[in-house]
């Protein structure tokens, strides 16, 4: 039994009003949505509730209007996209509480769907103001949170409502929480984590938390250079946070104490300039990097060894690329290891959970996002979960 209620715990909801917090913070260009991934993720919950005869009121934020009404940040902008994904008519309501919402509910029939205005037009949203919470809740019978991506924020629509109405996890939130439980909550061991990206400073808390949780920690990207430098390796002109050497040493010491093996690259792809297929490209041992060279990717021998590590593991958590994957050939290591993880996931020997913007882009680039057990599109919330922090929006849903 899960620790939170899901839509399976709902009784008869015919004619009842469901306040559903979704993620409709969609990327736009010239007034048109450029990526509808988040709407497709929300569709299951919305259509299930509508199908059961509830009146569905969608709550969401859009951009950062800081408590002011900004016409270019109105959620009316996403109505067309919603209607095309849901294949249903969606009503737009210009308020989030009060008589205008109550009036709209008089027009909506059971099974109808409406979107309320951008919650961040109200100053009380980000302050989690109890008065605003009460006002929004007055028009609803129950609350469904389907926005894991906003669960690290204790706002009125993400956390406050769960305390004043019966609260449930939507299908997208449920899938996310179940995947995360399998990845770090109660995983099958051995567990591996891949942590990449440019800077150690942005993922210090992640690394500190993971060494006590996983059996193998694979460090890639620019942050691997900081660890190599801390170990006395000369990294040339590579991106490196030399001032964090002591912190890197401390993380390595803690890993030793916890019985966690840290994997740093021992061969690397280097070049004198950061450009596509540079003439100065070469593969070398980490101890042979020249003073005028930059490490831009993990080398093929190290990647092969890392693939062997994944073969003995049962669970993998992945956040961040291994190299400068945006430019060929520095995408080679990320693509190769992602394909190994995908193949192991397909054959059922590995539960693989990945998350974060760069990671999703890298897995799509490798053509394997669909083969991982679960890919989270949440950025900040996924990172805070990897840091071992409690997410207010999730805690509020617990039974």
Secondary structure, DSSP 8 states (H G I E B T S, - for coil): --SB-BGGG----TT-EEEEE------EETTEES--HHHHHHHHHHHHHHHTT-EEEEE---S--TTS--GGG-GGGGHHHHHHHHTS-EEEES-SSSHHHHHHHHH--TT-EEEE--GGGSHHHHHT-HHHHHHHHTT-SEEEE--GGGTTS--TTTTGGGGTSEEEE-HHHHHHHHHHIIIIIS--SSEEEEE-SS-SGGGHHHHHHHTTT-SEEEE-HHHHHHHHHHTT---TTS---GGGHHHHHHHHHHHHHHT-EEE--SEEEEESS-STT-TT-EEEEGGG--TT-EEEEE-HHHHHHHHHHHHH-SEEEEES-SS-TTSTTTTHHHHHHHHHHHHHHHTTS-EEEEESHHHHHHHHHHT-GGGSSEEE--SHHHHHHHTT---HHHHTTB-
